[in-house]
Amino acid sequence: MVEIVNDTSLHRALRAECQNAFDIDPSTCKKVVNLKNLLDLPLLASIYAECLRLHVYMNIIRGVHGDMELDGYILKKGSLAQSPSMIAHLDEGFWGRPGHPASEFWAERFIVEDKVKDESGDLKTVKRFSTDGMAGHWFPYGKFWTTQSAFSFYLYRIRRRLIPEVVNRRWNHNLRRARLCQTGNSYHPRHARGQFRY
């Protein structure tokens, strides 16, 4: 949410995209969320994936089933091996793009553009969400239900217009305070609680 409200153009683009996630219920004539359409929104999916890449770090722990060598080190059977996802998630060689370093949020990092022919035979550009080729570089936290929950939350906030159209001084001030919490060694969501009021 912080990344969205800090970028007015991104907020507008996301609100426009989210209109495609609604159907009209014929019995009530009201808008209802189409979950399939919601999960197919490329910008929303890319934002979610990018937040997992940039803001969620964890140690991946695996048991060693047999003696093995890894980068010159011998791992004994029965021991535990840990791999911090932060190293892979901030790998500039893999994630960095011109104007979009790995250490910064970029909403379209997981979006690819395809050239397809429309009904008249003309080529048009279609954007889609993709994680192709990212095995070993991206270790997302969460399963299908987590994605559903996050997307529904974003959609609710955007539809209800609870996100300010213009990020005012108070938002910028509170954003800086929360980021200071994140850069410390003891970051916890409690540190930013109550900072984002509107």
Protein Blocks (a to p, Z undefined) as FASTA:
>chain_A
ZZmmmpmklmmmmmmmmmmmpccdfklopacddfklmmmmmklmmmmmmmmmmmmccddd
dddfbdcdeehiacdehiacdddfklmmmmmklmpcghiafkbccfklmpccdddddfko
pacddddddfehigokacceddfklmmmmmmmmmmmmmnopacfbdcfklmmmmmmmmmm
mmmmkbcfklmgoklgZZ
